[in-house]
């Protein structure tokens, strides 16, 4: 059975320090009527603690998808991506870089660290919501993901 015939309840880790972007992302996934549990962390240190089940995240679920901003406090998204993709236990989790940067060097660096895709956030709500819905639809109804 294909993912489109049997959509699953997806777990997303959103690594985002902008409360507005968190709200828009939640709203867009709700509007798309996706079966999603979204967990949010606000910086790169928290992201790695969540993924490695450390500190207050000992019971954190393994996400099916990570939406990662690059410009984060404490540890930026570039470092987080490099750590995820070099960690044997985490490297198979798809990472979508979702950021305001459209700089070629950021795009090249993200793909160099094995980002699964790179999406530049649009500034208006409608376009941002449309992109988030598209990401959710693609990763959770079209793509086959491992059941780890």
VENLIN-V405420 format. One record per pair of residues at least 4 apart in sequence whose ideal C-beta (glycine too) atoms are under 6 Angstrom apart, sorted by sequence separation. I is the first residue (numbers start at 1). J is the second residue. If there is no record, write none. Layout:
I_J, I_J
This chain:
1_5, 48_52, 53_57, 72_76, 75_79, 87_91, 108_112, 111_115, 125_129, 136_140, 137_141, 138_142, 139_143, 1_6, 16_21, 29_34, 41_46, 49_54, 53_58, 72_77, 101_106, 110_115, 122_127, 16_22, 41_47, 49_55, 84_90, 85_91, 122_128, 29_36, 50_57, 53_60, 70_77, 121_128, 49_57, 69_77, 70_78, 110_118, 41_50, 68_77, 50_60, 14_25, 107_118, 97_110, 81_95, 22_40, 97_115, 102_120, 95_115, 95_116, 96_117, 97_118, 98_119, 100_121, 94_116, 12_36, 14_38, 17_42, 9_35, 10_36, 11_37, 12_38, 13_39, 14_40, 15_41, 66_93, 68_95, 44_72, 85_113, 43_72, 45_74, 65_94, 66_95, 67_96, 68_97, 70_99, 85_114, 43_73, 44_74, 45_75, 69_99, 43_74, 44_75, 67_98, 70_101, 78_109, 82_113, 15_47, 44_76, 81_113, 47_80, 81_115, 44_79, 48_83, 44_80, 51_90, 96_135, 11_61, 13_63, 12_63, 11_63, 11_64, 12_65, 13_66, 14_67, 15_68, 16_69, 10_64, 15_69, 17_72, 17_73, 65_139, 64_145, 28_129, 32_133, 34_136, 24_128, 28_132, 32_136, 28_133, 25_132, 29_136, 10_140, 7_141, 4_141, 3_141, 3_144
